[in-house]
Structure formats: structure tokens, C-alpha cells
């Protein structure tokens, strides 16, 4: 599997005392969340990016306050009309 290493200046991160041990996992999730929110990757790819299943990722998306679907009013009517 190909990977990308990202170097970040420590000065731009929260104080060392505030960085949790799972900071890399959190950063991967935030990146996946933003790319998903922008419609640049699917929920499945986003889940893979942060080592979660698609369902786990979608549950976390909801908890983060990001809509899981982005439908217009017309699309909502079409989707849920009897």
C-alpha cells in the first residue's frame, strides 16, 4: 500500500501537553471528514483513510455534526415521496 507522510510544524499544533496519544488517528479522521464533506471522496474511501468501516465512519460523521447526505429540497421530495 502506498502512503503519504505529512510533516507539520509542532508550533502550529496544540500545546505538547494537549496532544493525545491518538493524535495521528484524529488527524486522519479530520482529513477524511473534510474530504467527504467536500464530496471529494466517498464514505467508503473516507472510512479506509481513517481505518474505520464505512458504517463506523458514517456514525462518526453524524456525531461530528456533518450531514451524511447532501440533497436539495427537490431531491429530498423525490427520494422520500410515496
URTAZI-V860195 format. One record per residue. SS is DSSP state (alpha for helix, beta for strand, coil for the rest). D_FIRST is the distance of its C-alpha to the first C-alpha in Angstrom with 1 decimal. Layout:
BEGIN
{{SS & D_FIRST} {SS & D_FIRST}}
END
This chain:
BEGIN
{{coil & 0.0} {coil & 3.8} {coil & 6.5} {coil & 10.2} {coil & 12.9} {coil & 16.2} {coil & 19.4} {coil & 22.4} {coil & 26.0} {alpha & 27.2} {alpha & 30.5} {alpha & 29.0} {coil & 27.8} {coil & 30.1} {coil & 32.3} {alpha & 30.6} {alpha & 32.7} {alpha & 31.3} {coil & 27.6} {coil & 26.5} {coil & 24.2} {coil & 21.6} {alpha & 21.8} {alpha & 18.0} {alpha & 17.7} {alpha & 20.7} {alpha & 19.4} {alpha & 16.2} {alpha & 18.6} {alpha & 21.1} {alpha & 18.6} {alpha & 17.5} {alpha & 21.2} {alpha & 22.4} {alpha & 20.1} {alpha & 21.1} {alpha & 24.7} {coil & 24.7} {coil & 23.6} {coil & 20.6} {coil & 18.1} {coil & 18.9} {alpha & 19.5} {alpha & 16.8} {alpha & 14.1} {alpha & 15.9} {alpha & 15.7} {alpha & 12.0} {alpha & 11.9} {coil & 14.3} {coil & 13.4} {coil & 16.4} {coil & 17.6} {alpha & 19.1} {alpha & 22.5} {alpha & 21.9} {alpha & 20.7} {alpha & 23.8} {alpha & 26.1} {alpha & 24.9} {alpha & 25.4} {alpha & 28.9} {alpha & 29.6} {coil & 28.5} {coil & 31.1} {coil & 28.9} {coil & 30.1} {coil & 27.8} {coil & 29.5} {coil & 31.1} {coil & 34.0} {coil & 37.2} {alpha & 40.5} {alpha & 41.1} {alpha & 37.8} {alpha & 38.5} {alpha & 41.9} {alpha & 40.5} {alpha & 37.9} {alpha & 40.3} {coil & 43.6} {coil & 45.3}}
END
